[in-house]
Amino acid sequence: MRVMLIAVLCVSVVFGFFTQAEARPKSRYDATTKSFRILESGPLEWDSSPWGEGGKVFREVCKRCHSRDNDKGAPFIWAESKTSAAWNRVFAERYPKCANDGSWDGITPDQLLKLNDYLYRYGLNSQDITDDRCQ
Ligand code: HEC
């Protein structure tokens, strides 16, 4: 009986952990297009995942310089380097030097939106954003 109880307890703790770990922002406001982007359903769910197009652009373009111990003078960057809101600012204001010196050339506007979706979805504290739609 006691073993049963402990087993049930363990399962619920583990399950609770996973459901919590899965909580991700469901949408984001995009200042460049002045529209809400739904991140939780349809193709965007895929694009805003690490395996979608946004994650791919991050790995193939951004990480070319922003990898650990790079020789490009670029700080090491990963999704949790910034909060979701801070990532939105990176793309809305394009303040990084590399955004304006040609390093981002070749990324289409659509890919940039998906890259922003991806970084927003996995940014620091992104798990605390349960539903930001229309905020
Ligand atoms: C060709 C190399 C290169 C590529 C490609 C590149 N960056 Fe950078 N990035 C840099 C360098 C170098 C700096 C530091 C510039 C400075 O401020 O002197 C930088 C700075 C930044 C910063 C500001 C630093 C910080 O910690 O806030 C951000 C954000 C950033 N990059 C994001 C990106 C993203 C997102 C991509 C992909 C779309 C990208 N970069 C692609 C070289 C690159």
Residues whose N, C-alpha, C, O or C-beta is under 5 A from the ligand:
A	BS01	HEC	V61 C62 R64 C65 K72 G73 A74 P75 V90 P96 K97 C98 S103 W104
